[in-house]
Amino acid sequence: MAVCLNTKSALILYKELLNSEYFVDKSAIIEKISKRIRTNTKYVCITKPRRFGKTSILNMLGAYYCKSYDTRALFDNMEVSKTETYTTHLNKYNVINLCLNEIPLDRSRYTDYLAQFNNAIINDIKEAYPALRDKEFDKASDALTATDDEFIFIIDEWDYIFSQELYPEHYGDFLEFLRNLLKDKPYVALTYMTGVLPIKKYSTGSALNMFKEYTMLKDPFFDKYFGFTEKEVEMLCQTQTALSMDEIRDWYNGYQTRDGARLYNPRSVICALEDETCQSYWTRTGRMDEVLFFLKYNIGEVRDDVIKMINDTPIRIDIDEEYAAGQENPKNRVEIYSAMIIYGLLSYYDGILRVPNKELMFEFQKALRDDDFGCVAELVRNSNEVLN
């Protein structure tokens, strides 16, 4: 049974999304992605915070491109069906789907982590191509080359070992594995890769410099597909009566596209509609704990700025460098804010830094009210007086 080549996993997961009560059609992105197939822009890396719909779109692409099943009935009534190239790429490709967050039971060995992906590709190729079954391959790239075919690679959580701080001594080896698998290979028709952390700054020897990156700080092309637009949220609100658009806007609005259009946190909007109540659905992660460290010790005067922001006073700052995978912990004000933007904790538009919405405002206030913050906690408890 195939593990990563032309499997049904993407189709199954995307059908589950389609069956949900609150579904938003983001299929128009397929046309933009398809234009890059077999071109010199065929390497796409999209990095957004968790809960912003990256995996949903990734599964949609797998279901659309994979040649092992017919999904025309699935997409015939979606936005992509209105495009000129709708049938040109529909179910026409071998798709290799890799989710890089799968860790061996023995987490201590990087070689086991890497081998599971390398071997999965080799074994799937041998199963799909009988003429290659008796051949020996050490590298997945050699097995793929031997097929004389083209493949679309769909890679989720590319940055997992960086975000979890696993195998730091092997970061360079991991990048070399991806480079050897993907860069300048005739069998690559398209690579679509997602994660939270950007790759541009951390690429030893420019190992992955073939990727065009789209991040929370710099995305002039795909931004509206990650997050719900105002129009999409209005559409969802019209399907129920428990919550008003104003309530949803107050709690979950706050991010913006390049042209200033509003974006909402998708998972939080859907959770609120399902539960019929607006509250914080933000999932506390280790990264939020790191932010609390910066706040507690006021590194770069970040705490002072956050106290202003939770009292509706935006901060003006120029941020042009992105916090990236494998980078050391941020040490100054700009690096800290860059990391907080990358993780979706702050929004940044036109030089203005803000706490995005009531949901994040609630999380920051809750954090700062902790008694560990001493006088700061008292200030936040009496926030009307804090600016004075």
C-alpha positions in Angstrom: 0.0 0.0 0.0 1.4 3.4 -1.0 2.4 5.7 1.8 3.0 9.0 -0.1 2.5 8.4 -3.8 -1.0 8.9 -5.2 -2.7 8.1 -1.9 -6.3 8.9 -1.1 -5.5 10.7 2.2 -5.8 14.2 0.7 -9.1 13.4 -0.9 -10.5 11.9 2.3 -9.5 14.8 4.4 -10.8 17.4 1.9 -14.2 15.6 1.6 -14.4 15.9 5.4 -13.9 19.6 5.1 -16.6 19.8 2.4 -19.0 18.0 4.6 -18.6 20.5 7.4 -21.4 22.9 8.2 -19.3 26.0 7.6 -17.3 25.6 4.4 -15.6 28.4 2.4 -14.6 27.8 -1.2 -10.9 28.7 -1.7 -10.5 26.8 -4.9 -9.7 29.9 -7.0 -6.1 29.5 -5.7 -5.7 26.4 -7.9 -5.6 28.5 -11.1 -2.8 30.6 -9.6 -0.8 27.5 -8.5 -1.4 25.7 -11.8 0.2 28.5 -13.8 3.5 27.7 -12.2 3.5 24.0 -13.3 6.6 23.2 -15.4 7.9 26.8 -15.2 10.8 28.4 -13.3 8.4 29.5 -10.6 7.3 25.9 -9.8 8.7 26.0 -6.2 6.2 27.7 -3.9 6.5 27.9 -0.1 3.6 29.5 1.8 4.2 30.1 5.6 1.3 31.3 7.7 0.4 30.9 11.4 -1.3 27.8 12.6 -5.1 27.7 12.1 -5.0 29.8 9.0 -6.2 27.1 6.5 -2.8 25.9 5.1 -3.5 22.2 5.4 -7.0 22.6 4.1 -5.7 24.1 0.9 -2.9 21.6 0.7 -5.5 18.7 0.8 -7.6 20.5 -1.8 -4.6 20.6 -4.2 -3.9 16.9 -3.6 -7.4 16.0 -4.4 -7.4 18.2 -7.5 -4.1 17.2 -9.1 -3.9 13.5 -8.2 -4.4 11.1 -11.2 -5.4 8.0 -9.1 -9.0 9.1 -8.7 -11.6 11.2 -10.5 -12.7 14.3 -8.5 -14.4 16.3 -11.3 -17.8 15.9 -9.5 -16.1 17.4 -6.4 -14.9 20.6 -8.1 -17.5 21.1 -10.8 -19.5 23.5 -8.7 -16.5 25.4 -7.2 -14.8 28.6 -8.2 -12.0 26.8 -10.0 -14.5 25.3 -12.4 -15.0 28.8 -13.9 -11.4 29.1 -15.0 -10.1 28.4 -18.4 -7.6 25.8 -17.3 -10.0 23.9 -15.0 -9.8 20.6 -16.8 -6.2 21.0 -18.1 -4.7 20.0 -14.8 -7.6 18.1 -13.1 -6.4 14.6 -12.0 -3.5 14.6 -14.4 -0.5 14.2 -12.1 1.4 11.8 -9.9 1.3 13.4 -6.5 3.8 12.8 -3.7 2.3 14.0 -0.4 4.7 14.4 2.5 3.8 15.6 6.0 7.1 16.2 7.8 5.7 16.2 11.3 5.9 12.4 11.7 8.5 11.6 14.2 9.9 8.1 14.8 9.2 6.4 18.2 12.8 6.9 19.0 12.9 10.7 18.7 16.6 10.9 19.4 17.8 9.7 15.9 17.7 12.1 13.0 18.7 9.3 10.6 15.4 7.4 11.5 13.4 10.6 10.9 14.9 11.2 7.5 14.9 7.5 6.5 11.1 7.2 6.9 10.5 9.8 4.1 13.3 8.7 1.9 12.3 5.0 2.1 8.6 5.7 1.7 9.2 7.4 -1.6 11.5 4.6 -2.8 9.1 1.9 -1.8 6.1 3.6 -3.4 8.0 4.1 -6.6 9.0 0.4 -6.8 5.4 -0.6 -6.1 4.0 1.8 -8.9 6.7 0.9 -11.4 7.2 -2.9 -11.7 10.3 -2.5 -13.9 12.1 -0.8 -11.0 11.3 -3.4 -8.3 14.5 -5.3 -8.5 16.7 -2.2 -8.5 18.4 -0.8 -5.5 18.2 2.9 -4.6 19.9 4.7 -1.7 18.2 8.1 -2.5 14.6 8.9 -3.3 15.8 11.3 -6.0 17.5 8.4 -7.8 14.3 6.3 -7.8 12.2 9.2 -9.0 14.7 10.0 -11.8 14.5 6.3 -13.0 10.8 6.6 -13.7 11.2 9.2 -16.5 7.9 10.7 -15.1 6.9 14.0 -13.6 5.5 14.5 -10.1 3.8 17.2 -8.1 5.2 17.4 -4.5 2.9 18.6 -1.8 4.7 19.0 1.5 3.1 20.0 4.8 4.9 21.3 8.0 8.2 21.5 6.2 9.6 23.4 9.3 8.5 20.9 12.0 12.0 20.0 13.2 12.8 23.7 13.5 9.7 24.7 15.3 10.0 21.8 17.7 13.8 22.3 18.0 14.5 18.7 17.1 17.9 17.6 15.8 19.5 21.1 15.6 22.9 19.7 14.7 21.2 18.2 11.6 19.4 21.3 10.3 21.8 21.7 7.4 21.5 18.0 6.6 17.8 18.3 6.4 17.9 21.2 4.0 20.3 19.3 1.9 17.9 16.4 1.8 15.1 18.7 0.5 17.5 20.3 -2.0 18.7 17.0 -3.3 15.1 15.8 -3.6 13.7 18.8 -5.4 16.2 21.3 -6.8 16.8 21.2 -10.6 15.2 17.8 -10.9 13.4 17.1 -14.2 10.8 15.0 -12.5 9.5 18.0 -10.5 6.5 19.5 -12.2 5.6 21.6 -9.1 6.4 21.8 -5.4 3.9 23.3 -3.0 5.3 23.5 0.5 3.8 25.0 3.7 4.7 25.7 7.3 4.8 28.4 9.9 8.4 29.5 9.6 9.9 31.1 6.5 13.0 29.6 5.0 14.8 32.4 3.2 17.1 33.6 6.0 18.0 30.2 7.2 19.3 28.4 4.1 22.9 27.3 4.6 24.6 27.7 1.3 21.2 28.9 -0.1 20.2 25.2 -0.2 16.5 26.1 -0.9 16.9 29.3 -2.8 14.7 28.0 -5.6 11.6 28.6 -3.5 9.4 31.7 -3.9 8.2 32.5 -0.4 4.9 34.0 0.7 4.8 34.9 4.4 2.8 36.9 6.9 5.1 39.9 6.3 5.5 39.5 2.6 2.6 38.0 0.5 1.5 40.1 -2.4 -0.1 37.2 -4.2 -1.9 34.5 -2.1 -2.8 36.5 1.1 -6.6 36.4 0.6 -6.7 32.6 0.5 -5.3 32.2 4.0 -7.9 33.6 6.4 -11.5 34.5 5.7 -12.3 37.7 3.9 -15.1 40.1 5.1 -17.4 38.8 2.4 -16.8 35.2 3.3 -17.5 35.8 6.9 -20.7 37.6 6.1 -21.8 34.7 4.0 -21.2 32.3 6.9 -23.0 34.6 9.3 -26.1 34.5 7.1 -26.4 30.8 7.6 -27.2 31.2 11.3 -28.9 33.6 13.7 -27.0 33.1 17.0 -24.2 35.5 16.3 -24.1 38.8 14.5 -21.5 40.0 12.0 -20.6 42.7 14.4 -19.8 40.2 17.2 -17.7 38.1 14.9 -15.9 41.2 13.5 -15.1 42.4 17.0 -13.6 39.2 18.1 -11.8 37.7 15.1 -11.1 40.5 12.6 -7.7 42.2 12.6 -5.3 40.8 9.9 -5.0 42.5 6.5 -4.0 41.7 2.9 -1.5 43.7 1.0 -4.2 46.0 -0.3 -5.7 46.5 3.1 -8.6 44.1 2.9 -9.6 42.6 6.3 -8.8 39.0 7.1 -10.3 36.9 9.9 -8.8 33.9 11.8 -10.7 31.0 10.1 -10.6 28.4 12.8 -11.8 30.8 15.5 -14.7 32.1 13.3 -15.9 28.5 12.6 -15.5 27.5 16.2 -17.6 30.5 17.3 -20.3 29.7 14.8 -20.4 26.1 15.8 -20.6 26.9 19.5 -22.9 29.9 19.0 -20.7 32.0 21.2 -17.7 34.4 20.8 -14.7 33.6 23.0 -11.0 33.0 22.7 -10.2 29.8 20.7 -6.6 30.6 20.5 -4.5 27.5 21.2 -1.7 28.2 23.7 1.6 26.9 22.3 5.2 27.0 23.5 5.7 30.0 21.3 3.3 32.0 23.4 5.3 31.0 26.5 8.4 32.5 24.8 6.5 35.7 24.2 5.6 35.8 27.9 9.4 35.6 28.6 9.9 38.7 26.5 7.1 40.5 28.2 8.1 39.5 31.7 11.6 40.8 31.3 10.6 43.7 29.0 13.3 42.8 26.5 13.5 45.6 23.9 10.8 47.4 25.9 8.3 45.0 24.2 6.2 44.8 27.4 5.7 48.5 27.4 4.6 48.4 23.8 2.2 45.5 24.4 0.5 47.4 27.3 0.0 50.3 24.9 -1.4 48.0 22.2 -3.9 46.3 24.5 -5.1 49.8 25.3 -5.7 50.6 21.6 -2.5 52.5 21.0 -0.8 51.1 17.9 3.0 51.0 17.6 4.7 52.4 14.5 7.8 50.4 13.6 9.7 49.4 10.4 10.0 45.6 10.1 11.7 44.3 7.0 13.6 41.2 8.3 11.6 38.0 9.0 12.1 35.6 11.8 12.9 32.2 10.1 13.4 28.5 10.6 16.6 27.6 12.6 17.2 31.2 13.7 18.4 31.8 17.2 15.8 33.2 19.7 15.1 36.8 18.8 17.2 39.2 20.8 16.0 42.7 20.0 12.7 44.6 19.5 12.4 44.1 15.7 13.3 40.4 15.8 10.8 39.8 18.6 8.0 41.6 16.7 8.9 39.7 13.5 8.5 36.4 15.4 5.2 37.5 16.9 3.9 38.5 13.5 5.0 35.2 11.9 3.1 33.3 14.7 0.0 35.5 14.2 0.2 37.1 17.6 0.4 40.6 16.2 -0.8 42.1 12.9 1.4 44.4 10.8 0.2 46.7 8.0 1.6 49.9 6.6 4.2 50.2 9.4 1.7 49.9 12.2 1.8 47.1 14.7 -1.4 46.1 16.5 -2.9 43.3 18.6 -5.1 42.0 15.9 -8.5 41.5 17.6 -10.4 40.9 20.8 -9.4 37.2 20.9 -5.6 38.0 21.0 -6.3 41.0 23.3 -7.9 38.6 25.7 -4.9 36.3 25.6 -2.4 39.1 26.2 -4.4 40.5 29.0 -4.8 37.1 30.6 -1.0 36.6 30.4 -0.1 40.0 31.8 -2.6 39.6 34.7 -0.5 36.7 36.1 0.9 37.6 39.5 4.4 36.8 38.2 4.3 40.2 36.5 4.0 42.0 39.8 3.2 45.7 39.3 2.5 45.1 35.6 -0.3 42.7 36.6 -1.8 45.4 38.8 -1.6 47.9 36.0 -3.4 45.6 33.6 -6.1 44.9 36.1 -6.7 48.6 36.2 -6.2 49.1 32.5 -8.1 52.4 32.3 -5.2 54.0 34.2 -2.4 52.1 32.5 -1.3 54.8 30.0 -1.2 57.4 32.7 
